[in-house]
């Protein structure tokens, strides 16, 4: 899947995407209900964002992350583009922060395409989703394994500014989630390399001055 200009602009503006799963929820006494639900993220559960030869990047979301987050008009789409299946503004999409994380519940019965997506999720044809957001604050720690020459960076997202959408995705290997995670990883690795180079320059300068 190639990203269109609009999707690329979203990434350039700082929007990030992470994967999530949603499943069909049976509603007792409502045979025709088309409810799907899942957690956009779970708190304090580290996950591997990048795993390379010299760098590993781990990410987790703090329980404080959604305090004050703008979730006033979140929509549910397909591949983060096109038609809207559900949205918070008309109460077909609901978001709730609990002890586990951010729970997302969507009623897909309102449109033909929504009902089709429900059947795809129910049948297991669509089993990957992601959500889009902008980070306001985060913290980073770094541990260097000198024996194996690997630096592990742990990012804790402490505050999310805005949640934009949740989306079913068609090709997980090339979706915006993978691209977004790699962009973040490349930025962190670039910063680490620049810091190492600066330290090496200072060390060389001190050696020459002796």
C-alpha positions in Angstrom: 0.0 0.0 0.0 1.5 3.4 -1.0 0.6 6.3 1.1 -1.2 9.3 -0.5 -0.1 12.9 -0.1 -2.7 13.5 2.7 -1.4 10.5 4.7 2.2 11.6 4.2 1.3 15.1 5.3 -0.2 13.8 8.5 3.0 11.9 9.3 5.1 15.0 8.6 2.9 17.1 10.9 3.8 14.8 13.8 0.9 12.4 13.9 1.9 8.9 15.0 0.2 5.6 14.5 0.2 2.4 16.6 -1.4 -1.0 16.1 -4.4 -2.3 18.0 -6.9 -5.1 17.7 -10.7 -5.1 17.8 -13.1 -8.0 18.0 -16.8 -8.6 17.8 -18.7 -8.2 21.0 -22.0 -10.1 21.5 -24.7 -8.0 23.1 -27.2 -10.1 25.1 -30.7 -9.8 23.8 -29.6 -7.9 20.7 -29.1 -10.4 17.9 -28.7 -7.7 15.2 -26.1 -5.6 17.1 -22.9 -4.9 15.3 -20.5 -3.9 18.1 -16.7 -4.2 17.9 -14.4 -3.3 20.7 -10.8 -3.3 21.7 -8.0 -1.4 23.4 -6.2 1.3 21.5 -3.4 0.9 24.0 -2.8 -0.7 27.4 -1.0 1.1 30.2 2.5 0.3 31.4 2.8 -2.6 28.9 6.1 -2.1 27.0 6.2 -3.2 23.4 9.1 -3.4 20.9 9.0 -0.6 18.4 12.3 -1.2 16.7 14.8 -4.0 16.9 18.1 -3.5 15.0 21.7 -4.7 15.3 22.9 -1.8 17.4 19.6 -0.2 18.7 16.4 -1.3 20.3 13.5 1.0 20.9 10.8 0.1 23.4 7.7 2.1 24.0 5.0 2.2 26.7 2.0 4.4 27.5 1.6 5.9 31.0 -1.8 5.9 32.8 -1.7 9.7 32.7 -1.4 9.8 28.9 -5.0 10.6 28.1 -5.6 13.1 30.9 -6.6 16.3 29.0 -6.4 14.6 25.6 -8.7 16.0 22.9 -11.0 13.2 21.9 -13.9 15.4 20.9 -14.3 14.1 17.4 -12.5 10.8 16.8 -13.6 8.8 13.7 -13.2 5.2 12.5 -12.0 4.7 8.9 -10.3 2.2 6.7 -6.6 2.7 6.0 -6.9 6.1 7.8 -8.7 7.5 4.8 -12.1 7.7 3.0 -15.5 7.0 4.4 -16.3 7.2 8.1 -17.7 4.0 9.8 -18.3 5.5 13.2 -17.5 8.6 15.2 -17.6 10.0 18.7 -19.6 13.0 17.7 -22.7 10.9 16.9 -22.1 8.4 19.7 -21.4 5.4 17.4 -17.8 5.4 18.6 -17.0 5.6 22.3 -13.7 5.9 24.1 -13.2 5.1 27.8 -10.1 5.2 29.9 -10.1 2.4 32.5 -7.4 0.7 34.6 -6.3 -1.3 31.6 -6.0 1.4 29.0 -8.0 3.2 26.4 -11.0 1.1 25.4 -12.6 1.7 22.0 -16.2 0.6 21.2 -17.8 1.0 17.8 -21.3 0.4 16.6 -21.0 -0.4 12.9 -24.7 -1.0 12.2 -25.4 2.6 10.9 -24.1 2.2 7.3 -23.7 -0.4 4.6 -19.9 -0.2 4.6 -20.0 -0.3 8.4 -22.0 -3.5 8.4 -19.6 -5.0 5.8 -16.6 -4.1 7.9 -18.3 -5.8 10.9 -18.7 -9.0 8.9 -15.0 -8.8 7.9 -13.9 -8.4 11.5 -16.3 -11.1 12.6 -15.0 -13.5 9.9 -11.3 -12.8 10.6 -10.7 -11.2 7.2 -9.8 -7.9 8.9 -7.8 -8.4 12.1 -5.4 -5.5 12.2 -6.2 -1.9 13.2 -4.3 1.2 14.3 -5.0 4.5 15.9 -3.6 8.0 15.1 -2.5 10.5 17.7 -0.1 13.4 18.5 2.2 13.1 21.5 2.4 16.2 23.8 5.0 14.9 26.3 7.2 11.8 26.7 10.2 10.6 28.6 13.2 8.6 27.4 15.7 6.5 29.2 18.7 4.7 27.6 20.7 1.6 28.6 23.9 0.6 26.8 24.9 -3.1 26.7 28.7 -2.6 26.0 29.3 -6.3 25.7 27.0 -6.7 22.8 27.2 -3.1 21.6 23.5 -2.5 21.8 21.7 0.6 23.1 18.1 0.1 24.3 16.0 3.2 24.4 12.7 3.1 26.4 10.1 5.8 25.5 7.2 6.4 27.9 4.4 8.5 26.5 3.1 10.5 29.4 0.7 12.9 27.6 -1.2 12.6 24.3 -2.4 15.9 22.9 -5.1 14.7 20.5 -6.5 11.4 19.3 -7.6 11.5 15.7 -8.9 8.2 14.5 -9.0 4.4 14.7 -8.7 2.5 11.4 -8.9 -1.0 10.0 -5.9 -1.6 7.9 -5.6 -3.8 4.8 -1.8 -4.6 4.6 -0.2 -4.6 8.0 3.4 -4.8 6.7 3.1 -1.5 4.8 0.5 0.5 6.7 0.9 3.8 8.4 1.6 2.1 11.7 4.8 0.5 10.5 5.9 3.6 8.7 5.2 5.8 11.7 7.1 3.6 14.1 10.1 3.4 11.7 10.1 7.2 11.3 10.2 7.7 15.1 12.9 5.0 15.5 15.0 6.7 12.7 14.7 10.0 14.5 15.9 8.6 17.8 18.8 6.7 16.3 19.8 9.9 14.4 19.9 11.8 17.7 21.9 9.1 19.4 24.5 9.0 16.6 24.7 12.8 16.6 25.3 12.8 20.4 28.0 10.1 20.1 29.7 12.1 17.4 29.7 15.3 19.5 31.1 13.4 22.4 33.8 11.9 20.2 34.7 15.4 18.9 35.0 16.8 22.4 37.1 13.9 23.6 39.5 14.3 20.6 39.7 18.0 21.3 40.7 17.4 24.9 43.3 14.8 23.8 44.9 17.3 21.4 45.0 20.0 24.1 47.0 17.8 26.5 
